[in-house]
Amino acid sequence: MATKALLERITSDPRVLAGQPVLRGTRLSVAYILRLLASGATVEEILQEYEGLTPEDIQACLLFAAETRE
């Protein structure tokens, strides 16, 4: 999937989680997904826990983190 299409899965809205970047249509922040991965959760475990998420959503979180790193 193209970079632009992946990044379009991430949105920020001041009315949702105080404007933190979240996966579009959810209240799951990019930071939360990254913390799950950092704590050892696998992509499969995250997908099982949060129905409706896709592998591309997880990939979008990783890409967003890489693209916004200073």
PDB file of N, CA, C, O and CB in Angstrom:
ATOM      1  N   MET A   1       0.845  -1.175   0.000  1.00  0.00           N
ATOM      2  CA  MET A   1       0.000   0.000   0.000  1.00  0.00           C
ATOM      3  C   MET A   1       0.890   1.238   0.000  1.00  0.00           C
ATOM      4  O   MET A   1       1.923   1.261   0.670  1.00  0.00           O
ATOM      5  CB  MET A   1      -0.962  -0.001   1.220  1.00  0.00           C
ATOM      6  N   ALA A   2       0.506   2.239  -0.729  1.00  0.00           N
ATOM      7  CA  ALA A   2       1.296   3.461  -0.867  1.00  0.00           C
ATOM      8  C   ALA A   2       1.345   4.239   0.442  1.00  0.00           C
ATOM      9  O   ALA A   2       0.418   4.193   1.251  1.00  0.00           O
ATOM     10  CB  ALA A   2       0.725   4.341  -1.976  1.00  0.00           C
ATOM     11  N   THR A   3       2.439   4.947   0.624  1.00  0.00           N
ATOM     12  CA  THR A   3       2.651   5.732   1.837  1.00  0.00           C
ATOM     13  C   THR A   3       1.494   6.686   2.101  1.00  0.00           C
ATOM     14  O   THR A   3       0.989   6.758   3.221  1.00  0.00           O
ATOM     15  CB  THR A   3       3.950   6.513   1.737  1.00  0.00           C
ATOM     16  N   LYS A   4       1.077   7.414   1.081  1.00  0.00           N
ATOM     17  CA  LYS A   4      -0.005   8.385   1.255  1.00  0.00           C
ATOM     18  C   LYS A   4      -1.289   7.705   1.722  1.00  0.00           C
ATOM     19  O   LYS A   4      -1.964   8.208   2.620  1.00  0.00           O
ATOM     20  CB  LYS A   4      -0.259   9.140  -0.054  1.00  0.00           C
ATOM     21  N   ALA A   5      -1.625   6.584   1.128  1.00  0.00           N
ATOM     22  CA  ALA A   5      -2.841   5.862   1.509  1.00  0.00           C
ATOM     23  C   ALA A   5      -2.762   5.379   2.949  1.00  0.00           C
ATOM     24  O   ALA A   5      -3.758   5.409   3.671  1.00  0.00           O
ATOM     25  CB  ALA A   5      -3.075   4.674   0.570  1.00  0.00           C
ATOM     26  N   LEU A   6      -1.581   4.932   3.372  1.00  0.00           N
ATOM     27  CA  LEU A   6      -1.429   4.493   4.751  1.00  0.00           C
ATOM     28  C   LEU A   6      -1.594   5.672   5.709  1.00  0.00           C
ATOM     29  O   LEU A   6      -2.299   5.566   6.713  1.00  0.00           O
ATOM     30  CB  LEU A   6      -0.060   3.823   4.955  1.00  0.00           C
ATOM     31  N   LEU A   7      -0.953   6.781   5.401  1.00  0.00           N
ATOM     32  CA  LEU A   7      -1.017   7.933   6.295  1.00  0.00           C
ATOM     33  C   LEU A   7      -2.419   8.542   6.364  1.00  0.00           C
ATOM     34  O   LEU A   7      -2.752   9.212   7.341  1.00  0.00           O
ATOM     35  CB  LEU A   7      -0.023   8.986   5.847  1.00  0.00           C
ATOM     36  N   GLU A   8      -3.229   8.319   5.357  1.00  0.00           N
ATOM     37  CA  GLU A   8      -4.613   8.797   5.394  1.00  0.00           C
ATOM     38  C   GLU A   8      -5.447   8.049   6.423  1.00  0.00           C
ATOM     39  O   GLU A   8      -6.549   8.483   6.758  1.00  0.00           O
ATOM     40  CB  GLU A   8      -5.252   8.662   4.023  1.00  0.00           C
ATOM     41  N   ARG A   9      -4.940   6.939   6.926  1.00  0.00           N
ATOM     42  CA  ARG A   9      -5.634   6.189   7.980  1.00  0.00           C
ATOM     43  C   ARG A   9      -5.487   6.849   9.343  1.00  0.00           C
ATOM     44  O   ARG A   9      -6.188   6.492  10.290  1.00  0.00           O
ATOM     45  CB  ARG A   9      -5.105   4.765   8.043  1.00  0.00           C
ATOM     46  N   ILE A  10      -4.573   7.814   9.442  1.00  0.00           N
ATOM     47  CA  ILE A  10      -4.308   8.506  10.697  1.00  0.00           C
ATOM     48  C   ILE A  10      -4.946   9.885  10.626  1.00  0.00           C
ATOM     49  O   ILE A  10      -4.819  10.589   9.624  1.00  0.00           O
ATOM     50  CB  ILE A  10      -2.775   8.609  10.978  1.00  0.00           C
ATOM     51  N   THR A  11      -5.635  10.264  11.701  1.00  0.00           N
ATOM     52  CA  THR A  11      -6.293  11.569  11.739  1.00  0.00           C
ATOM     53  C   THR A  11      -6.103  12.204  13.106  1.00  0.00           C
ATOM     54  O   THR A  11      -5.839  11.517  14.093  1.00  0.00           O
ATOM     55  CB  THR A  11      -7.796  11.438  11.409  1.00  0.00           C
ATOM     56  N   SER A  12      -6.237  13.510  13.152  1.00  0.00           N
ATOM     57  CA  SER A  12      -6.210  14.252  14.410  1.00  0.00           C
ATOM     58  C   SER A  12      -7.410  15.180  14.434  1.00  0.00           C
ATOM     59  O   SER A  12      -7.676  15.908  13.478  1.00  0.00           O
ATOM     60  CB  SER A  12      -4.875  15.052  14.578  1.00  0.00           C
ATOM     61  N   ASP A  13      -8.126  15.138  15.543  1.00  0.00           N
ATOM     62  CA  ASP A  13      -9.300  15.981  15.722  1.00  0.00           C
ATOM     63  C   ASP A  13      -9.276  16.459  17.169  1.00  0.00           C
ATOM     64  O   ASP A  13      -9.229  15.631  18.079  1.00  0.00           O
ATOM     65  CB  ASP A  13     -10.642  15.209  15.381  1.00  0.00           C
ATOM     66  N   PRO A  14      -9.305  17.751  17.406  1.00  0.00           N
ATOM     67  CA  PRO A  14      -9.241  18.245  18.779  1.00  0.00           C
ATOM     68  C   PRO A  14     -10.357  17.708  19.671  1.00  0.00           C
ATOM     69  O   PRO A  14     -10.242  17.740  20.896  1.00  0.00           O
ATOM     70  CB  PRO A  14      -9.288  19.742  18.775  1.00  0.00           C
ATOM     71  N   ARG A  15     -11.435  17.216  19.062  1.00  0.00           N
ATOM     72  CA  ARG A  15     -12.553  16.669  19.843  1.00  0.00           C
ATOM     73  C   ARG A  15     -12.358  15.196  20.189  1.00  0.00           C
ATOM     74  O   ARG A  15     -13.143  14.629  20.949  1.00  0.00           O
ATOM     75  CB  ARG A  15     -13.854  16.840  19.079  1.00  0.00           C
ATOM     76  N   VAL A  16     -11.323  14.576  19.641  1.00  0.00           N
ATOM     77  CA  VAL A  16     -11.072  13.149  19.897  1.00  0.00           C
ATOM     78  C   VAL A  16      -9.701  13.012  20.543  1.00  0.00           C
ATOM     79  O   VAL A  16      -8.683  13.353  19.940  1.00  0.00           O
ATOM     80  CB  VAL A  16     -11.155  12.302  18.575  1.00  0.00           C
ATOM     81  N   LEU A  17      -9.683  12.511  21.772  1.00  0.00           N
ATOM     82  CA  LEU A  17      -8.442  12.305  22.520  1.00  0.00           C
ATOM     83  C   LEU A  17      -7.541  13.543  22.512  1.00  0.00           C
ATOM     84  O   LEU A  17      -6.323  13.446  22.363  1.00  0.00           O
ATOM     85  CB  LEU A  17      -7.685  11.121  21.945  1.00  0.00           C
ATOM     86  N   ALA A  18      -8.167  14.696  22.676  1.00  0.00           N
ATOM     87  CA  ALA A  18      -7.438  15.973  22.762  1.00  0.00           C
ATOM     88  C   ALA A  18      -6.524  16.210  21.557  1.00  0.00           C
ATOM     89  O   ALA A  18      -5.471  16.835  21.680  1.00  0.00           O
ATOM     90  CB  ALA A  18      -6.608  16.013  24.042  1.00  0.00           C
ATOM     91  N   GLY A  19      -6.931  15.711  20.412  1.00  0.00           N
ATOM     92  CA  GLY A  19      -6.171  15.965  19.189  1.00  0.00           C
ATOM     93  C   GLY A  19      -5.016  15.016  18.927  1.00  0.00           C
ATOM     94  O   GLY A  19      -4.262  15.213  17.974  1.00  0.00           O
ATOM     95  N   GLN A  20      -4.862  13.984  19.757  1.00  0.00           N
ATOM     96  CA  GLN A  20      -3.805  13.009  19.502  1.00  0.00           C
ATOM     97  C   GLN A  20      -4.071  12.300  18.172  1.00  0.00           C
ATOM     98  O   GLN A  20      -5.228  12.102  17.801  1.00  0.00           O
ATOM     99  CB  GLN A  20      -3.712  11.980  20.663  1.00  0.00           C
ATOM    100  N   PRO A  21      -3.022  11.920  17.458  1.00  0.00           N
ATOM    101  CA  PRO A  21      -3.224  11.147  16.227  1.00  0.00           C
ATOM    102  C   PRO A  21      -3.867   9.796  16.551  1.00  0.00           C
ATOM    103  O   PRO A  21      -3.391   9.061  17.416  1.00  0.00           O
ATOM    104  CB  PRO A  21      -1.876  10.938  15.482  1.00  0.00           C
ATOM    105  N   VAL A  22      -4.934   9.489  15.857  1.00  0.00           N
ATOM    106  CA  VAL A  22      -5.658   8.235  16.061  1.00  0.00           C
ATOM    107  C   VAL A  22      -5.898   7.552  14.728  1.00  0.00           C
ATOM    108  O   VAL A  22      -5.808   8.170  13.668  1.00  0.00           O
ATOM    109  CB  VAL A  22      -6.994   8.482  16.786  1.00  0.00           C
ATOM    110  N   LEU A  23      -6.203   6.275  14.801  1.00  0.00           N
ATOM    111  CA  LEU A  23      -6.632   5.561  13.601  1.00  0.00           C
ATOM    112  C   LEU A  23      -8.025   6.043  13.240  1.00  0.00           C
ATOM    113  O   LEU A  23      -8.923   6.062  14.081  1.00  0.00           O
ATOM    114  CB  LEU A  23      -6.610   4.011  13.815  1.00  0.00           C
ATOM    115  N   ARG A  24      -8.200   6.429  11.995  1.00  0.00           N
ATOM    116  CA  ARG A  24      -9.463   6.988  11.521  1.00  0.00           C
ATOM    117  C   ARG A  24     -10.634   6.092  11.924  1.00  0.00           C
ATOM    118  O   ARG A  24     -10.604   4.874  11.745  1.00  0.00           O
ATOM    119  CB  ARG A  24      -9.432   7.169   9.993  1.00  0.00           C
ATOM    120  N   GLY A  25     -11.663   6.733  12.473  1.00  0.00           N
ATOM    121  CA  GLY A  25     -12.876   6.016  12.845  1.00  0.00           C
ATOM    122  C   GLY A  25     -12.788   5.291  14.176  1.00  0.00           C
ATOM    123  O   GLY A  25     -13.701   4.549  14.539  1.00  0.00           O
ATOM    124  N   THR A  26     -11.695   5.497  14.910  1.00  0.00           N
ATOM    125  CA  THR A  26     -11.528   4.845  16.205  1.00  0.00           C
ATOM    126  C   THR A  26     -11.093   5.876  17.237  1.00  0.00           C
ATOM    127  O   THR A  26     -10.877   7.044  16.915  1.00  0.00           O
ATOM    128  CB  THR A  26     -10.498   3.691  16.117  1.00  0.00           C
ATOM    129  N   ARG A  27     -10.971   5.432  18.463  1.00  0.00           N
ATOM    130  CA  ARG A  27     -10.359   6.227  19.526  1.00  0.00           C
ATOM    131  C   ARG A  27      -9.062   5.551  19.967  1.00  0.00           C
ATOM    132  O   ARG A  27      -8.624   5.703  21.108  1.00  0.00           O
ATOM    133  CB  ARG A  27     -11.335   6.399  20.732  1.00  0.00           C
ATOM    134  N   LEU A  28      -8.466   4.813  19.055  1.00  0.00           N
ATOM    135  CA  LEU A  28      -7.188   4.153  19.326  1.00  0.00           C
ATOM    136  C   LEU A  28      -6.068   5.049  18.814  1.00  0.00           C
ATOM    137  O   LEU A  28      -5.924   5.269  17.611  1.00  0.00           O
ATOM    138  CB  LEU A  28      -7.124   2.736  18.658  1.00  0.00           C
ATOM    139  N   SER A  29      -5.282   5.556  19.750  1.00  0.00           N
ATOM    140  CA  SER A  29      -4.214   6.464  19.343  1.00  0.00           C
ATOM    141  C   SER A  29      -3.039   5.691  18.749  1.00  0.00           C
ATOM    142  O   SER A  29      -2.817   4.516  19.038  1.00  0.00           O
ATOM    143  CB  SER A  29      -3.745   7.307  20.535  1.00  0.00           C
ATOM    144  N   VAL A  30      -2.306   6.405  17.912  1.00  0.00           N
ATOM    145  CA  VAL A  30      -1.084   5.840  17.347  1.00  0.00           C
ATOM    146  C   VAL A  30      -0.146   5.449  18.483  1.00  0.00           C
ATOM    147  O   VAL A  30       0.453   4.374  18.455  1.00  0.00           O
ATOM    148  CB  VAL A  30      -0.393   6.848  16.380  1.00  0.00           C
ATOM    149  N   ALA A  31      -0.017   6.316  19.478  1.00  0.00           N
ATOM    150  CA  ALA A  31       0.870   6.042  20.608  1.00  0.00           C
ATOM    151  C   ALA A  31       0.465   4.762  21.341  1.00  0.00           C
ATOM    152  O   ALA A  31       1.326   3.987  21.757  1.00  0.00           O
ATOM    153  CB  ALA A  31       0.868   7.224  21.579  1.00  0.00           C
ATOM    154  N   TYR A  32      -0.829   4.542  21.499  1.00  0.00           N
ATOM    155  CA  TYR A  32      -1.301   3.334  22.180  1.00  0.00           C
ATOM    156  C   TYR A  32      -0.914   2.077  21.403  1.00  0.00           C
ATOM    157  O   TYR A  32      -0.424   1.107  21.981  1.00  0.00           O
ATOM    158  CB  TYR A  32      -2.824   3.388  22.370  1.00  0.00           C
ATOM    159  N   ILE A  33      -1.135   2.101  20.105  1.00  0.00           N
ATOM    160  CA  ILE A  33      -0.769   0.949  19.271  1.00  0.00           C
ATOM    161  C   ILE A  33       0.737   0.706  19.337  1.00  0.00           C
ATOM    162  O   ILE A  33       1.176  -0.439  19.444  1.00  0.00           O
ATOM    163  CB  ILE A  33      -1.213   1.172  17.802  1.00  0.00           C
ATOM    164  N   LEU A  34       1.523   1.772  19.275  1.00  0.00           N
ATOM    165  CA  LEU A  34       2.977   1.622  19.363  1.00  0.00           C
ATOM    166  C   LEU A  34       3.402   1.062  20.714  1.00  0.00           C
ATOM    167  O   LEU A  34       4.317   0.241  20.787  1.00  0.00           O
ATOM    168  CB  LEU A  34       3.662   2.962  19.118  1.00  0.00           C
ATOM    169  N   ARG A  35       2.742   1.502  21.784  1.00  0.00           N
ATOM    170  CA  ARG A  35       3.062   0.953  23.119  1.00  0.00           C
ATOM    171  C   ARG A  35       2.732  -0.534  23.195  1.00  0.00           C
ATOM    172  O   ARG A  35       3.483  -1.309  23.787  1.00  0.00           O
ATOM    173  CB  ARG A  35       2.288   1.717  24.220  1.00  0.00           C
ATOM    174  N   LEU A  36       1.620  -0.929  22.601  1.00  0.00           N
ATOM    175  CA  LEU A  36       1.282  -2.357  22.582  1.00  0.00           C
ATOM    176  C   LEU A  36       2.381  -3.151  21.893  1.00  0.00           C
ATOM    177  O   LEU A  36       2.826  -4.179  22.404  1.00  0.00           O
ATOM    178  CB  LEU A  36      -0.067  -2.591  21.873  1.00  0.00           C
ATOM    179  N   LEU A  37       2.817  -2.674  20.737  1.00  0.00           N
ATOM    180  CA  LEU A  37       3.876  -3.369  19.996  1.00  0.00           C
ATOM    181  C   LEU A  37       5.172  -3.379  20.798  1.00  0.00           C
ATOM    182  O   LEU A  37       5.859  -4.399  20.854  1.00  0.00           O
ATOM    183  CB  LEU A  37       4.105  -2.703  18.624  1.00  0.00           C
ATOM    184  N   ALA A  38       5.509  -2.256  21.416  1.00  0.00           N
ATOM    185  CA  ALA A  38       6.747  -2.157  22.191  1.00  0.00           C
ATOM    186  C   ALA A  38       6.724  -3.072  23.416  1.00  0.00           C
ATOM    187  O   ALA A  38       7.771  -3.532  23.871  1.00  0.00           O
ATOM    188  CB  ALA A  38       6.980  -0.711  22.627  1.00  0.00           C
ATOM    189  N   SER A  39       5.537  -3.331  23.944  1.00  0.00           N
ATOM    190  CA  SER A  39       5.447  -4.195  25.120  1.00  0.00           C
ATOM    191  C   SER A  39       5.401  -5.672  24.755  1.00  0.00           C
ATOM    192  O   SER A  39       5.298  -6.534  25.629  1.00  0.00           O
ATOM    193  CB  SER A  39       4.225  -3.836  25.930  1.00  0.00           C
ATOM    194  N   GLY A  40       5.478  -5.959  23.457  1.00  0.00           N
ATOM    195  CA  GLY A  40       5.577  -7.348  23.036  1.00  0.00           C
ATOM    196  C   GLY A  40       4.346  -7.928  22.373  1.00  0.00           C
ATOM    197  O   GLY A  40       4.360  -9.081  21.944  1.00  0.00           O
ATOM    198  N   ALA A  41       3.279  -7.147  22.282  1.00  0.00           N
ATOM    199  CA  ALA A  41       2.081  -7.654  21.600  1.00  0.00           C
ATOM    200  C   ALA A  41       2.390  -7.830  20.119  1.00  0.00           C
ATOM    201  O   ALA A  41       3.088  -7.014  19.517  1.00  0.00           O
ATOM    202  CB  ALA A  41       0.866  -6.690  21.799  1.00  0.00           C
ATOM    203  N   THR A  42       1.871  -8.887  19.552  1.00  0.00           N
ATOM    204  CA  THR A  42       2.056  -9.111  18.122  1.00  0.00           C
ATOM    205  C   THR A  42       0.928  -8.426  17.356  1.00  0.00           C
ATOM    206  O   THR A  42      -0.114  -8.095  17.922  1.00  0.00           O
ATOM    207  CB  THR A  42       2.099 -10.631  17.798  1.00  0.00           C
ATOM    208  N   VAL A  43       1.150  -8.221  16.073  1.00  0.00           N
ATOM    209  CA  VAL A  43       0.114  -7.643  15.225  1.00  0.00           C
ATOM    210  C   VAL A  43      -1.136  -8.510  15.302  1.00  0.00           C
ATOM    211  O   VAL A  43      -2.248  -7.990  15.392  1.00  0.00           O
ATOM    212  CB  VAL A  43       0.604  -7.509  13.756  1.00  0.00           C
ATOM    213  N   GLU A  44      -0.965  -9.811  15.266  1.00  0.00           N
ATOM    214  CA  GLU A  44      -2.112 -10.728  15.320  1.00  0.00           C
ATOM    215  C   GLU A  44      -2.889 -10.559  16.618  1.00  0.00           C
ATOM    216  O   GLU A  44      -4.119 -10.570  16.604  1.00  0.00           O
ATOM    217  CB  GLU A  44      -1.645 -12.183  15.176  1.00  0.00           C
ATOM    218  N   GLU A  45      -2.195 -10.404  17.735  1.00  0.00           N
ATOM    219  CA  GLU A  45      -2.876 -10.219  19.024  1.00  0.00           C
ATOM    220  C   GLU A  45      -3.665  -8.912  19.041  1.00  0.00           C
ATOM    221  O   GLU A  45      -4.788  -8.868  19.543  1.00  0.00           O
ATOM    222  CB  GLU A  45      -1.856 -10.234  20.181  1.00  0.00           C
ATOM    223  N   ILE A  46      -3.090  -7.869  18.503  1.00  0.00           N
ATOM    224  CA  ILE A  46      -3.785  -6.575  18.461  1.00  0.00           C
ATOM    225  C   ILE A  46      -5.022  -6.675  17.582  1.00  0.00           C
ATOM    226  O   ILE A  46      -6.086  -6.168  17.940  1.00  0.00           O
ATOM    227  CB  ILE A  46      -2.845  -5.461  17.938  1.00  0.00           C
ATOM    228  N   LEU A  47      -4.887  -7.322  16.444  1.00  0.00           N
ATOM    229  CA  LEU A  47      -6.024  -7.464  15.531  1.00  0.00           C
ATOM    230  C   LEU A  47      -7.140  -8.292  16.155  1.00  0.00           C
ATOM    231  O   LEU A  47      -8.318  -8.018  15.927  1.00  0.00           O
ATOM    232  CB  LEU A  47      -5.575  -8.104  14.218  1.00  0.00           C
ATOM    233  N   GLN A  48      -6.779  -9.298  16.936  1.00  0.00           N
ATOM    234  CA  GLN A  48      -7.795 -10.113  17.609  1.00  0.00           C
ATOM    235  C   GLN A  48      -8.504  -9.317  18.696  1.00  0.00           C
ATOM    236  O   GLN A  48      -9.709  -9.469  18.899  1.00  0.00           O
ATOM    237  CB  GLN A  48      -7.160 -11.371  18.211  1.00  0.00           C
ATOM    238  N   GLU A  49      -7.759  -8.474  19.390  1.00  0.00           N
ATOM    239  CA  GLU A  49      -8.321  -7.697  20.497  1.00  0.00           C
ATOM    240  C   GLU A  49      -9.227  -6.568  20.008  1.00  0.00           C
ATOM    241  O   GLU A  49     -10.222  -6.245  20.656  1.00  0.00           O
ATOM    242  CB  GLU A  49      -7.201  -7.122  21.350  1.00  0.00           C
ATOM    243  N   TYR A  50      -8.888  -5.975  18.882  1.00  0.00           N
ATOM    244  CA  TYR A  50      -9.622  -4.819  18.373  1.00  0.00           C
ATOM    245  C   TYR A  50     -10.198  -5.136  16.998  1.00  0.00           C
ATOM    246  O   TYR A  50      -9.581  -4.874  15.966  1.00  0.00           O
ATOM    247  CB  TYR A  50      -8.708  -3.572  18.303  1.00  0.00           C
ATOM    248  N   GLU A  51     -11.398  -5.709  17.019  1.00  0.00           N
ATOM    249  CA  GLU A  51     -12.065  -6.076  15.769  1.00  0.00           C
ATOM    250  C   GLU A  51     -12.215  -4.843  14.885  1.00  0.00           C
ATOM    251  O   GLU A  51     -12.478  -3.744  15.372  1.00  0.00           O
ATOM    252  CB  GLU A  51     -13.451  -6.718  16.048  1.00  0.00           C
ATOM    253  N   GLY A  52     -12.050  -5.032  13.633  1.00  0.00           N
ATOM    254  CA  GLY A  52     -12.173  -3.943  12.685  1.00  0.00           C
ATOM    255  C   GLY A  52     -10.838  -3.354  12.274  1.00  0.00           C
ATOM    256  O   GLY A  52     -10.733  -2.734  11.216  1.00  0.00           O
ATOM    257  N   LEU A  53      -9.808  -3.542  13.104  1.00  0.00           N
ATOM    258  CA  LEU A  53      -8.472  -3.094  12.708  1.00  0.00           C
ATOM    259  C   LEU A  53      -7.922  -4.048  11.658  1.00  0.00           C
ATOM    260  O   LEU A  53      -8.280  -5.225  11.613  1.00  0.00           O
ATOM    261  CB  LEU A  53      -7.516  -3.014  13.936  1.00  0.00           C
ATOM    262  N   THR A  54      -7.056  -3.522  10.827  1.00  0.00           N
ATOM    263  CA  THR A  54      -6.431  -4.324   9.786  1.00  0.00           C
ATOM    264  C   THR A  54      -4.915  -4.259   9.936  1.00  0.00           C
ATOM    265  O   THR A  54      -4.401  -3.375  10.622  1.00  0.00           O
ATOM    266  CB  THR A  54      -6.866  -3.841   8.381  1.00  0.00           C
ATOM    267  N   PRO A  55      -4.207  -5.166   9.315  1.00  0.00           N
ATOM    268  CA  PRO A  55      -2.744  -5.080   9.337  1.00  0.00           C
ATOM    269  C   PRO A  55      -2.254  -3.739   8.794  1.00  0.00           C
ATOM    270  O   PRO A  55      -1.231  -3.221   9.242  1.00  0.00           O
ATOM    271  CB  PRO A  55      -2.133  -6.226   8.524  1.00  0.00           C
ATOM    272  N   GLU A  56      -2.982  -3.181   7.834  1.00  0.00           N
ATOM    273  CA  GLU A  56      -2.599  -1.889   7.273  1.00  0.00           C
ATOM    274  C   GLU A  56      -2.719  -0.773   8.302  1.00  0.00           C
ATOM    275  O   GLU A  56      -1.958   0.194   8.254  1.00  0.00           O
ATOM    276  CB  GLU A  56      -3.456  -1.569   6.057  1.00  0.00           C
ATOM    277  N   ASP A  57      -3.666  -0.893   9.234  1.00  0.00           N
ATOM    278  CA  ASP A  57      -3.788   0.104  10.298  1.00  0.00           C
ATOM    279  C   ASP A  57      -2.534   0.109  11.173  1.00  0.00           C
ATOM    280  O   ASP A  57      -2.024   1.170  11.534  1.00  0.00           O
ATOM    281  CB  ASP A  57      -5.040  -0.172  11.157  1.00  0.00           C
ATOM    282  N   ILE A  58      -2.048  -1.076  11.506  1.00  0.00           N
ATOM    283  CA  ILE A  58      -0.836  -1.182  12.321  1.00  0.00           C
ATOM    284  C   ILE A  58       0.350  -0.628  11.535  1.00  0.00           C
ATOM    285  O   ILE A  58       1.178   0.104  12.076  1.00  0.00           O
ATOM    286  CB  ILE A  58      -0.575  -2.659  12.744  1.00  0.00           C
ATOM    287  N   GLN A  59       0.420  -0.979  10.272  1.00  0.00           N
ATOM    288  CA  GLN A  59       1.485  -0.479   9.413  1.00  0.00           C
ATOM    289  C   GLN A  59       1.424   1.052   9.332  1.00  0.00           C
ATOM    290  O   GLN A  59       2.462   1.713   9.331  1.00  0.00           O
ATOM    291  CB  GLN A  59       1.380  -1.104   8.002  1.00  0.00           C
ATOM    292  N   ALA A  60       0.224   1.608   9.263  1.00  0.00           N
ATOM    293  CA  ALA A  60       0.062   3.059   9.214  1.00  0.00           C
ATOM    294  C   ALA A  60       0.595   3.716  10.483  1.00  0.00           C
ATOM    295  O   ALA A  60       1.210   4.780  10.416  1.00  0.00           O
ATOM    296  CB  ALA A  60      -1.411   3.424   9.012  1.00  0.00           C
ATOM    297  N   CYS A  61       0.366   3.099  11.632  1.00  0.00           N
ATOM    298  CA  CYS A  61       0.888   3.639  12.892  1.00  0.00           C
ATOM    299  C   CYS A  61       2.410   3.663  12.877  1.00  0.00           C
ATOM    300  O   CYS A  61       3.024   4.650  13.283  1.00  0.00           O
ATOM    301  CB  CYS A  61       0.383   2.810  14.087  1.00  0.00           C
ATOM    302  N   LEU A  62       3.011   2.590  12.413  1.00  0.00           N
ATOM    303  CA  LEU A  62       4.470   2.533  12.347  1.00  0.00           C
ATOM    304  C   LEU A  62       5.017   3.571  11.373  1.00  0.00           C
ATOM    305  O   LEU A  62       6.004   4.245  11.667  1.00  0.00           O
ATOM    306  CB  LEU A  62       4.931   1.131  11.936  1.00  0.00           C
ATOM    307  N   LEU A  63       4.387   3.696  10.237  1.00  0.00           N
ATOM    308  CA  LEU A  63       4.830   4.671   9.247  1.00  0.00           C
ATOM    309  C   LEU A  63       4.664   6.091   9.772  1.00  0.00           C
ATOM    310  O   LEU A  63       5.546   6.931   9.596  1.00  0.00           O
ATOM    311  CB  LEU A  63       4.054   4.496   7.940  1.00  0.00           C
ATOM    312  N   PHE A  64       3.536   6.356  10.414  1.00  0.00           N
ATOM    313  CA  PHE A  64       3.305   7.679  10.980  1.00  0.00           C
ATOM    314  C   PHE A  64       4.397   8.033  11.982  1.00  0.00           C
ATOM    315  O   PHE A  64       4.922   9.146  11.964  1.00  0.00           O
ATOM    316  CB  PHE A  64       1.927   7.745  11.651  1.00  0.00           C
ATOM    317  N   ALA A  65       4.737   7.096  12.848  1.00  0.00           N
ATOM    318  CA  ALA A  65       5.794   7.329  13.830  1.00  0.00           C
ATOM    319  C   ALA A  65       7.114   7.621  13.148  1.00  0.00           C
ATOM    320  O   ALA A  65       7.841   8.525  13.560  1.00  0.00           O
ATOM    321  CB  ALA A  65       5.940   6.128  14.757  1.00  0.00           C
ATOM    322  N   ALA A  66       7.427   6.872  12.120  1.00  0.00           N
ATOM    323  CA  ALA A  66       8.693   7.082  11.397  1.00  0.00           C
ATOM    324  C   ALA A  66       8.692   8.424  10.675  1.00  0.00           C
ATOM    325  O   ALA A  66       9.712   9.112  10.648  1.00  0.00           O
ATOM    326  CB  ALA A  66       8.935   5.942  10.386  1.00  0.00           C
ATOM    327  N   GLU A  67       7.564   8.800  10.093  1.00  0.00           N
ATOM    328  CA  GLU A  67       7.502  10.029   9.309  1.00  0.00           C
ATOM    329  C   GLU A  67       7.501  11.282  10.190  1.00  0.00           C
ATOM    330  O   GLU A  67       7.937  12.345   9.749  1.00  0.00           O
ATOM    331  CB  GLU A  67       6.265  10.016   8.432  1.00  0.00           C
ATOM    332  N   THR A  68       7.020  11.169  11.415  1.00  0.00           N
ATOM    333  CA  THR A  68       6.923  12.346  12.275  1.00  0.00           C
ATOM    334  C   THR A  68       8.075  12.450  13.262  1.00  0.00           C
ATOM    335  O   THR A  68       8.137  13.394  14.050  1.00  0.00           O
ATOM    336  CB  THR A  68       5.620  12.325  13.026  1.00  0.00           C
ATOM    337  N   ARG A  69       8.971  11.505  13.223  1.00  0.00           N
ATOM    338  CA  ARG A  69      10.138  11.535  14.112  1.00  0.00           C
ATOM    339  C   ARG A  69      11.026  12.692  13.709  1.00  0.00           C
ATOM    340  O   ARG A  69      11.295  12.914  12.529  1.00  0.00           O
ATOM    341  CB  ARG A  69      10.927  10.191  14.064  1.00  0.00           C
ATOM    342  N   GLU A  70      11.469  13.415  14.701  1.00  0.00           N
ATOM    343  CA  GLU A  70      12.338  14.558  14.416  1.00  0.00           C
ATOM    344  C   GLU A  70      13.776  14.170  14.385  1.00  0.00           C
ATOM    345  O   GLU A  70      14.639  15.018  14.157  1.00  0.00           O
ATOM    346  CB  GLU A  70      12.140  15.639  15.425  1.00  0.00           C
TER     347      GLU A  70
END
